Amino acid sequence: MASSPPPRGLLMSFFVLPLLSLLINPATSIRTSIIKLPGSDDSRSSAADTYCESWRLAVETNNAGTWDVLPSSCVDSVARYLNGEQYGSDYSVIVDYALAFAKTVNISGDGKDVWIFDIDETLLTNIGYYMAHGYGISRSEPFDSKRYNEWVVRGTTPAFAVSLRLYNAIKKFGFTIVLLTGRDEDKRNVTETNLRDVGYSGWERLLLRGPEDQGRTATNYKSEQRSKLINQGFKIRGNTGDQWSDLLGFAVADRSFKVPNPMYYIP
Ligand SMILES: [Mg+2]
């Protein structure tokens, strides 16, 4: 036997009355319209982690602008980031976007379509050095140029596998590769040997800081080097670096790709 529909009055009481009570009683309305953000009840350490994730995002997007040292409360968080899967994943996603863009570039075939790569923390990774020295530049581990220099001249700095993937694909697409680094001219031989030893080859130029470039900001020095390339008829299609100073300034690339680096900032 089919059941008969509920009377209209009953429907009113089910749906309309609770709505009326919400509108009439402001306290009810306020209680239901304020919700706590996820994680706001978490422990103190989780709150610090949450802050450090936000700090890292601000750094990577350049919203932080110039910064000198890792916040001391974020050293552990940066250590976990670098040791965990997120760093590699972040890097990999950026490489995929870079490759997707590179595929859209019409290579003219005259050797003038350039892709620029920075070296440290872009093609080569000094993560081993920084893991042994506070996971970056911090108040407790200020930058020690002498010790860092000793690391560089060993010439055994490893490559990121994901960078090698990007580099080789860019080369295969037919771009002219220019390496533009903040390393000094006296590191040319060790840098070239190091790069070849870990699998890089086929770059057109390796541009290092000469005596005239000492004391200049990286933004200024790198912009001028890119400007010189443009004056020589090159078209800078893509640029990859771990610092905003690799990418910004003048004579910028058609597309720039910032790979992650929460360890230090170079203006
Ligand atoms: Mg770099």
Residues whose N, C-alpha, C, O or C-beta is under 5 A from the ligand:
A	BS01	MG	D118 I119 D120 E121 T122 D242
